Amino acid sequence: MHIGHDTCTEHHITDDDGNSNVIEQITEEKDLRIYITADLKPSMQCVRAEAKARSVMGMVRRNFRRLDKEDFLLIYKMYIRPHMEYCVLLRI
């Protein structure tokens, strides 16, 4: 990943047989549960957090057919809201 410049640089690695291989270039990297992109914007992190929150919401819908408002709020605050708050904290 290139951070800070747009120059296309190729890095090669040579194996024991003398063959040269190009190292793959990546556009994002996950480090300490945070996705870092080449432009250093948190958009990918927010997209992943939203997808995780939607996934958990689908699990809640499948497993809890009948919920009243109080039960839904309890489940929402425990399982779904933390994923969305994690994204919001990174955008500030």
C-alpha angles and dihedrals in degrees: 000000000000115000119187101014140054098216113130105233123179120206120199131201123200121213127209093273093058095253115143119219128187114238112237116252117223132200099204137030132192114224125166090351091303123112113225119196128195092256091050094233121140094225094109091049091053092048091052092046091050091049090051092049091050090049092053090046090054090050090051091050092050096048102036109049098169117038128160120217096265094050092047091051091050093051092042093052093048103042113016109030096058090062092052093044090052089059094046093052091055094052095056 
